Amino acid sequence: MTCRIILILIALFDGGVQSLSFGNKYQDDSSIPMDKAKVTITSTNAINISSQSDECYKCNPIPLAIHVRNKTVFVDTRWKTNLHITEDDGTRVIQHCSFSKHFKENGTYTIHVNTTGDAKHNCTVLITNSPKSSFIALYAAAGIFFAVALLWWLSSKYCWDKLYRKIYPNDGENEPLIDQVTISHDGSLKHSHGGLISSVSLTSSTEIHQSSKHGATQKLQGVRGSPDTKPKKERLKSLDTFRGISIVIMVFVNYGGGGYWFFSHSKWNGLTVADLVFPWFVFIMGTSMIYSFTSLLRNETPKHKIFWKILRRSCILFILGLVINTNGSSSVDMTELRIAGVLQRFAVTYLITATVHMFVAKLPDTMTETRFKDITDYWSEWIIISLFILVHTCLTFLLPVDTGCEKGYLGPGGLEKNGTQYNCTGGAAGYIDRKVFGEKHIYGSPTCKEIYHNDLPHEPEGLLGTLTSCVLCFLGLQAGKILCTYKSRSARVMRFCIWGIVLCLLAGILCKFSKNDGWIPINKNLWSLSFVFCLGGFAFLLLCFCYLMIDEWKIWNGAPFYYPGMNAILVYMGHELLHKNFPVSWDVPETHASKLAIDLYGASLWVIVATYLYYKKSFYVI
């Protein structure tokens, strides 16, 4: 039944059931590949054709054809393409045309080159087949999602309450109600409701005796002066919802994100949707950390036991990361085992940040009464985090790397800067990982390889980036301090917004509000300082939104993201280990519509699993 539903969805997105072909990569041999356009270039004389993607920063054009009169090529439609058409008559090179154009996906174009003159604009571009937008499936999916979300919200807001009252019309009728409360001189408390009076005696003991209108007496524990009374533990659904948003998006983009470029990681500098989720996980890990420490401190847990918990959790996360790195291998070759990874970065970041905080953690009711006590009471922690930033910056810009590489280089190597830094991928960060781990033990297919054609491997979860990862986790810890220190809505929201705006401005200043031309560009592969500040700012603002909508205004209950947020590690491990297995996924036609349907299905499947586990009260934590 489930498979039938998915096939119908694919058919709706892709234009018909007749286009389904689960064994072929493309629908037919003559079709244009996904994210490509077909361009035919014709000329009366022999010409040279070269091109380069606009995404490749400061790259020389790559030759496509030499001395041809008619040539058909496929060009990338994700970004603008720079085309250069020249003619070499033996004595000089005549540039007929050089232009940049964003071709439409699956479009068919013809470029006629007029070689009768020396003018630079002798090319005529004609579109012979204008295709439909590749985003139609995305618009349809978004419309369906918002429609379902709206209907669910309306039904849960009104219909379920009415249905419940019809099924249980007398529910709550026998509960005592209090409308008016008075305290007499003898220390007794009286309340009245509907002409009925009940009394509550306040004594030095820990019991309250309350009589209801039916004459029953209830005994309530924990009145004033009780040594066993504990502060009510606050459970913010917004934190789990934030975590759930991150895990659901992560599952979707890891499954392919419908093949759209903005659901994949950036080729080098810049930000995409896929670049958001891992840093947000690190941020919310820091936010949740403050609640764990508060609980441990209230229970007066010794520091050596706290550290053991930290070390144990870090080791488990690291081992699980190695399991994921070897998933899909028939046998593990230890000489080429990738050591770093997502969960490994979590493990080391948690180990460092939690250990540092262990020595300065304090209960909210023991903090000083100052306006900025969430900052001033942790001044030593701020010094350590500042040292992390200083060490990261010094190593990035001052460490001598391989011969021929600029000091402070932050690029992808390969074709960037016209190939002058070809073997300098990642600058100091890449150099440190290659020296410590070895080239065979780091990620061999970096995202920049497709565009920049570099040969060196690069580890996006490398050692140097761990320092800035700790900075981001500390920013999440700061959000947790705000929640634990200040109880009023205005104080929390104001601080969330200030932190979010200031961090985003700092990131903009460091990158000069430019993708490639800043001092420190926003770069997920390097976990650059601007990247951490930018994602930290976004996280503060998103957390503020979730906090207001869910915990304060109660407009939204966090569904469906709240459920996977409660079982994040299980959802993450499950989607990583089973993402190539039926019924989680299977081969579909190589189109955005088909891929979007199967990737949404895969992500939704894990949401359903998490929701089922939530109602079964099964939660898996480390």
C-alpha distance (Angstrom), angle and dihedral (degrees) to the residues before:
residue distance angle dihedral
M1 . . .
T2 3.81 . .
C3 3.80 92.1 .
R4 3.81 90.6 49.9
I5 3.80 91.0 53.7
I6 3.80 91.9 50.6
L7 3.80 91.6 49.1
I8 3.79 89.8 53.0
L9 3.82 91.1 49.7
I10 3.80 90.9 50.0
A11 3.77 90.2 49.3
L12 3.79 92.3 50.3
F13 3.80 92.8 48.8
D14 3.78 95.0 41.4
G15 3.78 99.6 45.9
G16 3.77 103.7 -104.7
V17 3.78 146.3 -3.5
Q18 3.78 91.6 -106.2
S19 3.80 90.2 71.9
L20 3.81 94.5 62.1
S21 3.78 114.6 112.2
F22 3.78 113.6 160.0
G23 3.77 96.0 -175.4
N24 3.81 100.6 50.4
K25 3.76 127.8 73.7
Y26 3.80 91.6 -143.0
Q27 3.75 131.1 25.6
D28 3.81 91.9 -111.7
D29 3.79 138.3 -12.3
S30 3.81 94.1 -99.8
S31 3.80 96.5 52.4
I32 3.77 122.1 111.7
P33 3.82 114.1 -111.7
M34 3.78 119.8 -110.2
D35 3.83 114.5 -83.5
K36 3.80 90.5 17.2
A37 3.79 138.3 108.3
K38 3.78 126.4 -158.4
V39 3.80 114.1 -123.7
T40 3.81 123.7 -175.6
I41 3.80 115.8 -165.5
T42 3.81 119.0 -163.1
S43 3.81 131.0 -175.3
T44 3.79 139.2 167.1
N45 3.82 91.0 -134.0
A46 3.80 130.9 44.2
I47 3.79 110.3 -85.6
N48 3.81 139.5 -176.7
I49 3.78 119.4 -126.6
S50 3.81 126.2 -160.9
S51 3.78 132.9 163.7
Q52 3.78 143.9 180.0
S53 3.79 134.9 -168.3
D54 3.78 116.2 -110.8
E55 3.82 86.6 -131.3
C56 3.81 90.2 67.7
Y57 3.81 103.3 87.7
K58 3.82 116.0 -139.8
C59 3.81 92.7 -13.2
N60 3.77 127.1 152.2
P61 3.83 116.8 -121.0
I62 3.81 116.8 -93.2
P63 3.85 116.0 -129.5
L64 3.80 113.6 -115.0
A65 3.79 100.6 176.0
I66 3.82 138.1 -2.3
H67 3.82 126.3 -150.3
V68 3.80 98.2 -6.0
R69 3.79 132.2 142.4
N70 3.75 97.7 -163.1
K71 3.78 125.6 27.3
T72 3.81 134.7 163.7
V73 3.80 118.0 -157.9
F74 3.78 137.8 170.1
V75 3.80 114.5 -125.9
D76 3.80 129.6 -163.3
T77 3.80 114.3 -101.5
R78 3.80 98.4 -170.5
W79 3.79 91.7 84.0
K80 3.78 137.4 8.2
T81 3.79 116.5 -69.1
N82 3.81 122.0 -140.1
L83 3.82 110.1 -145.6
H84 3.81 123.6 -166.3
I85 3.81 121.0 -170.9
T86 3.79 119.1 -175.0
E87 3.79 139.3 165.2
D88 3.80 126.0 -141.7
D89 3.80 112.0 -159.2
G90 3.81 93.8 178.2
T91 3.79 96.3 -97.3
R92 3.78 103.2 51.8
V93 3.81 143.7 3.8
I94 3.80 114.9 -113.0
Q95 3.80 115.1 -159.9
H96 3.76 106.0 -149.5
C97 3.77 98.2 -179.9
S98 3.76 141.6 -12.3
F99 3.78 118.5 -176.5
S100 3.80 143.9 148.6
K101 3.80 120.1 -128.8
H102 3.79 136.3 169.7
F103 3.80 102.6 -137.0
K104 3.80 119.8 -155.0
E105 3.77 118.7 -112.1
N106 3.84 113.2 -99.3
G107 3.80 89.3 6.7
T108 3.80 122.8 141.8
Y109 3.80 117.2 -139.6
T110 3.79 136.9 -179.0
I111 3.80 123.2 -157.1
H112 3.81 116.8 -164.3
V113 3.79 114.6 -159.5
N114 3.78 118.0 -153.7
T115 3.82 108.1 -153.8
T116 3.79 98.2 179.1
G117 3.81 95.7 98.5
D118 3.76 143.4 31.7
A119 3.81 95.8 -117.1
K120 3.79 117.2 125.5
H121 3.81 95.5 -134.3
N122 3.80 101.9 61.6
C123 3.80 96.8 124.8
T124 3.78 126.4 100.1
V125 3.81 117.4 -160.9
L126 3.80 116.4 -154.4
I127 3.79 126.5 179.7
T128 3.78 110.2 -142.5
N129 3.81 96.5 178.7
S130 3.81 121.4 27.4
P131 3.80 107.3 -163.9
K132 3.77 129.6 -154.8
S133 3.77 117.0 -93.1
S134 3.81 114.3 -82.3
F135 3.81 87.9 -140.8
I136 3.83 95.1 68.0
A137 3.81 91.2 93.1
L138 3.80 89.8 49.4
Y139 3.81 91.7 50.8
A140 3.81 90.1 48.7
A141 3.80 92.5 49.5
A142 3.81 91.6 48.0
G143 3.81 91.0 49.0
I144 3.79 92.3 50.4
F145 3.81 91.5 47.3
F146 3.79 94.6 50.8
A147 3.80 92.2 43.7
V148 3.80 91.7 52.3
A149 3.81 91.1 44.5
L150 3.81 91.5 50.6
L151 3.80 93.3 47.8
W152 3.78 91.1 47.7
W153 3.79 91.9 49.2
L154 3.80 93.0 48.8
S155 3.77 92.9 46.6
S156 3.78 94.1 47.0
K157 3.79 91.0 46.7
Y158 3.78 98.7 50.9
C159 3.80 115.8 0.8
W160 3.79 99.4 52.1
D161 3.80 92.1 51.0
K162 3.80 91.7 51.8
L163 3.78 92.3 45.6
Y164 3.79 91.5 49.9
R165 3.80 92.0 50.8
K166 3.82 90.5 51.3
I167 3.78 93.2 50.5
Y168 3.81 95.2 41.9
P169 3.82 105.0 27.7
N170 3.83 94.4 160.3
D171 3.79 97.4 42.0
G172 3.82 110.6 133.8
E173 3.83 93.9 11.8
N174 3.81 94.5 119.9
E175 3.79 96.4 48.7
P176 3.83 115.9 109.5
L177 3.76 113.4 -112.8
I178 3.80 127.3 -153.7
D179 3.76 120.4 -153.5
Q180 3.79 102.4 156.2
V181 3.78 128.7 27.2
T182 3.83 127.4 -165.4
I183 3.78 131.2 175.9
S184 3.81 117.4 -145.8
H185 3.80 126.8 -148.2
D186 3.78 92.8 -103.9
G187 3.79 91.8 61.9
S188 3.81 96.9 -102.0
L189 3.80 121.8 131.4
K190 3.82 121.1 -139.5
H191 3.78 128.3 -169.6
S192 3.78 130.8 -175.5
H193 3.79 132.8 -157.3
G194 3.79 127.1 172.4
G195 3.80 92.6 -12.9
L196 3.83 92.3 -51.2
I197 3.79 120.1 118.6
S198 3.76 125.9 -157.9
S199 3.75 127.6 178.2
V200 3.77 135.6 -141.7
S201 3.79 119.8 -162.6
L202 3.79 116.1 -146.0
T203 3.77 111.3 -153.5
S204 3.76 135.3 160.7
S205 3.78 90.0 -95.6
T206 3.80 125.8 88.8
E207 3.80 95.4 -108.5
I208 3.79 133.7 94.8
H209 3.80 117.9 -164.2
Q210 3.80 111.8 -154.6
S211 3.78 124.2 -177.5
S212 3.77 120.1 -152.6
K213 3.79 129.7 -154.3
H214 3.82 89.4 -93.9
G215 3.77 91.7 58.5
A216 3.78 93.5 -108.8
T217 3.74 119.2 138.8
Q218 3.80 123.0 -140.9
K219 3.77 123.1 -160.9
L220 3.80 115.1 -145.4
Q221 3.77 122.5 -168.7
G222 3.77 132.6 -145.8
V223 3.81 110.9 42.6
R224 3.76 127.8 163.6
G225 3.71 117.5 -49.3
S226 3.80 94.8 23.9
P227 3.79 112.7 140.9
D228 3.81 90.2 -152.6
T229 3.78 94.4 58.5
K230 3.85 112.0 117.9
P231 3.81 128.1 -168.9
K232 3.76 113.3 -97.6
K233 3.80 110.0 -97.8
E234 3.78 111.0 -121.6
R235 3.80 115.5 -138.4
L236 3.77 112.2 -166.2
K237 3.80 112.3 -161.6
S238 3.78 89.0 -164.1
L239 3.82 90.8 73.0
D240 3.81 92.9 54.9
T241 3.81 90.4 42.9
F242 3.81 90.5 52.0
R243 3.79 89.5 51.2
G244 3.80 89.9 46.3
I245 3.81 92.6 52.2
S246 3.79 88.6 53.2
I247 3.82 95.4 48.4
V248 3.82 95.1 45.6
I249 3.80 92.7 50.1
M250 3.80 89.6 44.8
V251 3.81 92.0 53.6
F252 3.81 91.2 47.6
V253 3.81 95.6 49.6
N254 3.81 93.5 41.6
Y255 3.78 89.1 54.6
G256 3.81 88.6 54.7
G257 3.79 107.1 -85.9
G258 3.78 91.6 -120.0
G259 3.81 90.0 -61.7
Y260 3.81 92.9 -76.7
W261 3.80 113.2 146.6
F262 3.81 94.1 -132.9
F263 3.81 89.5 58.8
S264 3.81 89.3 56.5
H265 3.78 127.3 73.4
S266 3.79 118.8 -85.3
K267 3.78 114.8 -91.8
W268 3.79 88.0 -127.5
N269 3.81 124.2 -47.4
G270 3.80 122.5 28.0
L271 3.79 136.7 44.2
T272 3.78 135.2 -81.9
V273 3.80 131.8 173.9
A274 3.80 90.0 -97.5
D275 3.81 90.6 58.0
L276 3.82 92.7 60.3
V277 3.77 104.5 62.3
F278 3.81 105.3 61.4
P279 3.84 93.5 50.7
W280 3.81 90.2 46.4
F281 3.80 88.6 55.1
V282 3.80 89.8 53.3
F283 3.81 89.6 48.4
I284 3.80 95.6 50.7
M285 3.81 90.1 45.0
G286 3.80 86.7 62.2
T287 3.80 91.9 46.4
S288 3.80 92.8 52.4
M289 3.79 90.9 45.7
I290 3.80 92.5 71.7
Y291 3.81 91.4 59.8
S292 3.80 91.8 50.5
F293 3.79 91.4 52.2
T294 3.80 92.2 46.6
S295 3.80 90.0 54.9
L296 3.82 92.2 47.1
L297 3.80 92.5 48.6
R298 3.81 92.9 49.4
N299 3.79 88.2 53.3
E300 3.83 89.1 48.8
T301 3.81 92.2 -124.8
P302 3.84 111.7 -176.6
K303 3.81 116.9 -113.2
H304 3.80 94.1 -117.7
K305 3.82 89.6 58.0
I306 3.79 91.1 47.0
F307 3.79 90.6 52.0
W308 3.79 90.7 48.6
K309 3.81 89.6 55.3
I310 3.82 90.0 49.4
L311 3.81 93.4 48.2
R312 3.80 93.2 45.1
R313 3.79 93.2 51.6
S314 3.81 92.3 46.1
C315 3.81 92.4 51.3
I316 3.81 92.5 49.2
L317 3.82 91.4 50.1
F318 3.80 91.5 48.3
I319 3.82 92.8 50.5
L320 3.81 91.7 47.5
G321 3.80 87.9 52.5
L322 3.80 90.7 54.8
V323 3.81 89.0 49.7
I324 3.80 89.6 55.7
N325 3.83 91.4 47.1
T326 3.80 90.1 57.0
N327 3.81 95.8 42.1
G328 3.79 112.5 125.2
S329 3.82 95.1 21.7
S330 3.78 117.3 124.3
S331 3.79 88.0 -149.7
V332 3.80 132.2 4.2
D333 3.79 116.7 -115.3
M334 3.81 103.5 -156.2
T335 3.80 90.8 -163.5
E336 3.82 90.0 65.9
L337 3.80 101.8 30.9
R338 3.79 112.0 138.6
I339 3.80 106.3 -128.2
A340 3.79 102.9 -170.2
G341 3.79 126.5 60.7
V342 3.79 145.3 135.6
L343 3.80 98.5 -68.9
Q344 3.80 90.3 40.0
R345 3.80 89.1 56.2
F346 3.82 88.7 49.1
A347 3.79 90.0 50.9
V348 3.80 97.3 50.8
T349 3.82 93.2 40.6
Y350 3.78 91.6 50.7
L351 3.81 92.4 45.9
I352 3.81 93.2 53.1
T353 3.81 99.4 38.8
A354 3.81 96.2 42.6
T355 3.82 92.5 46.2
V356 3.80 91.5 51.6
H357 3.80 91.8 47.5
M358 3.80 91.6 47.4
F359 3.79 90.6 71.2
V360 3.83 95.5 50.1
A361 3.82 102.9 31.5
K362 3.79 116.0 125.8
L363 3.76 138.6 171.0
P364 3.82 116.7 -96.8
D365 3.81 92.5 -121.0
T366 3.82 91.6 56.6
M367 3.80 95.5 55.5
T368 3.78 123.2 109.4
E369 3.78 119.5 -95.7
T370 3.80 98.8 -112.3
R371 3.77 130.7 127.9
F372 3.80 94.2 -114.5
K373 3.78 99.1 33.1
D374 3.80 92.0 138.0
I375 3.82 85.8 67.2
T376 3.80 107.0 27.4
D377 3.80 95.0 48.2
Y378 3.80 89.2 58.5
W379 3.82 99.1 44.8
S380 3.82 93.3 132.7
E381 3.81 90.9 55.1
W382 3.79 89.8 52.0
I383 3.81 90.1 53.6
I384 3.82 91.4 53.3
I385 3.81 93.1 48.1
S386 3.82 89.9 47.8
L387 3.81 88.3 53.6
F388 3.81 88.8 53.4
I389 3.80 89.4 54.8
L390 3.81 91.7 46.5
V391 3.82 94.1 49.1
H392 3.82 91.4 46.6
T393 3.81 92.4 50.0
C394 3.82 94.0 46.4
L395 3.79 93.7 49.1
T396 3.80 91.8 45.5
F397 3.79 96.4 52.0
L398 3.83 105.3 23.9
L399 3.81 106.4 36.4
P400 3.84 112.3 105.5
V401 3.80 108.9 -129.2
D402 3.80 134.3 -177.4
T403 3.78 121.1 -26.1
G404 3.78 112.0 -83.9
C405 3.80 94.3 24.9
E406 3.76 122.3 116.9
K407 3.79 116.6 -117.7
G408 3.80 108.0 -110.3
Y409 3.81 93.5 20.3
L410 3.84 111.7 162.6
G411 3.79 101.1 177.2
P412 3.80 136.0 109.5
G413 3.80 96.6 -111.2
G414 3.77 117.2 -141.6
L415 3.80 113.1 84.7
E416 3.81 94.3 -7.0
K417 3.82 114.5 117.6
N418 3.80 87.4 17.0
G419 3.80 91.7 -63.6
T420 3.82 97.3 -60.7
Q421 3.85 91.0 124.4
Y422 3.79 96.2 38.3
N423 3.84 98.5 143.4
C424 3.81 96.5 34.9
T425 3.81 100.2 89.1
G426 3.80 110.5 165.8
G427 3.81 95.4 0.7
A428 3.81 112.8 -133.4
A429 3.82 93.6 -5.4
G430 3.79 92.9 56.1
Y431 3.79 92.1 42.0
I432 3.82 93.0 54.2
D433 3.82 93.0 49.1
R434 3.80 93.2 48.1
K435 3.80 91.3 50.2
V436 3.83 96.5 44.0
F437 3.82 102.1 36.7
G438 3.79 101.9 20.8
E439 3.80 125.1 -123.5
K440 3.81 93.5 -85.9
H441 3.80 93.4 56.7
I442 3.82 98.9 54.4
Y443 3.79 133.0 71.9
G444 3.80 108.7 -66.1
S445 3.81 99.9 -166.6
P446 3.82 108.1 53.2
T447 3.80 117.6 -176.7
C448 3.81 91.5 -113.3
K449 3.80 92.9 62.6
E450 3.81 95.1 82.5
I451 3.80 94.1 56.3
Y452 3.80 105.2 26.3
H453 3.84 98.0 35.1
N454 3.79 93.1 -140.7
D455 3.81 120.5 169.2
L456 3.80 101.5 -151.3
P457 3.81 121.8 91.4
H458 3.79 118.1 -122.4
E459 3.80 130.3 -159.5
P460 3.85 112.3 -141.9
E461 3.83 89.6 -169.8
G462 3.80 93.9 48.2
L463 3.78 133.4 147.9
L464 3.80 101.5 -95.2
G465 3.80 92.5 50.1
T466 3.81 89.1 56.0
L467 3.81 88.4 75.3
T468 3.80 92.9 58.3
S469 3.79 89.6 40.7
C470 3.82 87.0 60.1
V471 3.81 88.3 50.6
L472 3.81 90.0 54.8
C473 3.81 91.5 47.0
F474 3.80 88.2 51.0
L475 3.81 89.7 53.1
G476 3.79 87.7 54.2
L477 3.79 88.0 49.1
Q478 3.80 87.8 53.9
A479 3.81 89.4 55.3
G480 3.79 88.5 53.2
K481 3.80 90.8 50.1
I482 3.80 89.3 54.0
L483 3.80 91.2 52.4
C484 3.80 93.6 47.4
T485 3.79 96.8 41.4
Y486 3.80 102.0 43.4
K487 3.79 120.9 45.8
S488 3.79 101.5 -178.0
R489 3.79 119.9 93.0
S490 3.81 94.4 -132.4
A491 3.81 93.7 52.7
R492 3.79 92.5 49.9
V493 3.79 96.9 44.1
M494 3.81 93.8 45.4
R495 3.80 92.3 52.6
F496 3.81 93.5 44.4
C497 3.79 90.6 52.8
I498 3.82 94.4 45.5
W499 3.78 92.5 49.6
G500 3.81 91.9 46.0
I501 3.80 95.4 49.4
V502 3.82 95.6 42.5
L503 3.81 93.3 49.2
C504 3.82 92.3 48.5
L505 3.82 90.2 49.7
L506 3.82 91.2 49.8
A507 3.80 89.6 50.9
G508 3.80 90.5 49.1
I509 3.80 91.9 50.5
L510 3.82 93.2 49.3
C511 3.81 92.4 50.5
K512 3.84 92.5 36.1
F513 3.82 87.1 -124.5
S514 3.80 86.3 -74.2
K515 3.77 132.5 116.4
N516 3.80 98.7 -134.0
D517 3.80 110.4 1.7
G518 3.82 102.6 66.4
W519 3.79 130.0 105.6
I520 3.80 90.5 -110.0
P521 3.82 111.4 13.9
I522 3.80 120.2 -150.6
N523 3.79 102.2 -96.7
K524 3.80 128.9 167.2
N525 3.82 93.7 -171.2
L526 3.81 89.4 62.5
W527 3.81 98.5 29.1
S528 3.78 85.3 -131.2
L529 3.80 120.2 -161.8
S530 3.81 91.8 -108.9
F531 3.82 89.4 50.9
V532 3.81 91.7 53.2
F533 3.81 93.1 46.5
C534 3.81 92.0 47.1
L535 3.81 94.9 48.5
G536 3.79 91.0 42.6
G537 3.80 89.6 53.9
F538 3.80 91.7 48.6
A539 3.81 89.9 48.5
F540 3.81 93.2 53.3
L541 3.79 90.8 51.0
L542 3.81 94.2 45.8
L543 3.79 91.1 47.8
C544 3.81 89.5 50.1
F545 3.81 89.9 52.4
C546 3.81 93.0 48.9
Y547 3.80 91.9 45.6
L548 3.80 93.0 53.2
M549 3.80 96.8 41.9
I550 3.81 96.7 43.7
D551 3.79 111.6 24.7
E552 3.79 102.7 27.4
W553 3.79 112.0 26.3
K554 3.84 92.7 23.3
I555 3.79 91.3 -148.5
W556 3.81 90.2 135.4
N557 3.79 129.2 31.4
G558 3.80 93.9 -153.9
A559 3.82 96.0 -106.8
P560 2.94 131.5 -178.6
F561 3.81 95.0 11.4
Y562 3.79 94.0 49.2
Y563 3.82 92.5 70.1
P564 3.83 99.5 55.6
G565 3.80 87.0 41.8
M566 3.81 87.9 63.9
N567 3.83 91.6 53.4
A568 3.80 101.1 30.9
I569 3.81 99.2 143.5
L570 3.81 92.8 49.4
V571 3.82 92.5 48.7
Y572 3.80 91.2 47.3
M573 3.81 95.1 49.1
G574 3.79 92.2 42.3
H575 3.79 95.8 51.0
E576 3.82 91.7 46.2
L577 3.79 96.2 48.5
L578 3.81 97.9 40.2
H579 3.80 103.6 33.4
K580 3.83 93.4 109.8
N581 3.77 95.7 43.4
F582 3.79 132.2 92.8
P583 3.02 129.4 -82.5
V584 3.81 90.4 26.4
S585 3.80 93.7 58.4
W586 3.80 144.7 -15.0
D587 3.80 138.1 177.5
V588 3.79 116.7 -67.1
P589 3.81 132.8 174.0
E590 3.79 114.7 -68.5
T591 3.80 96.7 -105.5
H592 3.78 132.1 112.7
A593 3.79 91.6 -119.2
S594 3.80 94.5 53.9
K595 3.78 94.1 42.6
L596 3.79 92.1 46.9
A597 3.81 91.4 52.7
I598 3.81 94.8 49.7
D599 3.83 93.6 42.7
L600 3.79 92.6 49.5
Y601 3.77 88.5 48.2
G602 3.80 91.3 51.7
A603 3.80 92.7 50.4
S604 3.81 92.3 44.2
L605 3.79 90.8 50.9
W606 3.80 91.1 60.5
V607 3.80 90.8 47.0
I608 3.81 88.3 55.0
V609 3.81 91.2 48.4
A610 3.82 90.9 50.0
T611 3.81 91.7 47.4
Y612 3.81 90.9 51.3
L613 3.81 91.1 49.9
Y614 3.80 90.4 48.4
Y615 3.79 93.0 56.5
K616 3.81 89.7 43.8
K617 3.83 86.2 53.5
S618 3.80 90.7 -125.1
F619 3.79 112.0 146.8
Y620 3.79 124.8 172.4
V621 3.78 117.8 -158.4
I622 3.79 135.9 160.3
